[in-house]
């Protein structure tokens, strides 16, 4: 039987996955930085728009970092079309 796609797992991560993992770590660093800034701003007043913005940035960076980490560390199959016809 002819196999159009090869769905066997690929143990070697591709360049796109490596880049995605690096961006995920950058997002984690951004989350730590914005959490530190929001802690510093929250000592004086928590009812400012700047404080709320840094809390939103923290949550956003954590969520984006988590999703990119999952995509970058997954064992994705090769979806290359096989040109050989049996």
N, C-alpha and C positions, 0 to 999 in steps of 0.2 A: 504494500500500500504506500502511496506517495504521501510524504509529510511536507506540507507547505511551510509550516513554521516549526522551528526547533524550540520547544518549550522546556528544555532542560535548564536547571538553574546554573547561573554563571557565578563562580566563586570569586572571580577577579572583578573588583569594582571598576566601572568605566570612569572616564575623566569628568563627565557631568556629575556623577555621584560624589566624586572627591570634592569638586567645587561646591556642591550643595552642602556637604558636610562642613566645609570651611565657613561658608556663609552662616550655617546654623550656629557655629561656635562664636562668630562675630555677633550674631543676634543675642546669644547668651551674655556676652560681655556688655552689650548695649543695655540689656535688662539689668545687669548688676550696677552699671553706672547710673542709669535712670532711677533705680531704687535707692541708691545712695543719695542722689540729688533730692529725691522726694522726701527722704528721711531728714535731710538737712533743712529743707524748706518747711517740713511739717513740724519742726520744733517751735517755730514762731507762730505760724498761722496755717490752718488746714482748709480755710474757706477761700482760698485764692484760685483763680483759673490756672495759674502756672503749676500749682501743686497737683491739681486734677489732671493736667496735661501730662505731667511726668508719671503719674500713676497709670494713665492710659498707655503711655509709651512702654512702661514696664510690662504690662499685661500683653500688649501687642508683640513685643520682642520675645517674650516667653512662648507665646503660642506659635509664632512664626518659626522660632528656633526649634521647637518640638516637632513641628510638621516637617521641616527641612531635615532634621536629624533622622526621622523615620524614613524619609525618601532616600537620604544619602547612605544609610546603613543597611538598606534592604537588599535581599538577594534576588535581584530581578532576572527573569529569563531573557534569553536572547530572542528578539522578535525579527531577526533577519530572515528574509524570504530566500528559500533555497531554490536556485535556478536549475538544479539537476532534475530532469524528469526521467523516471524509471519506466 
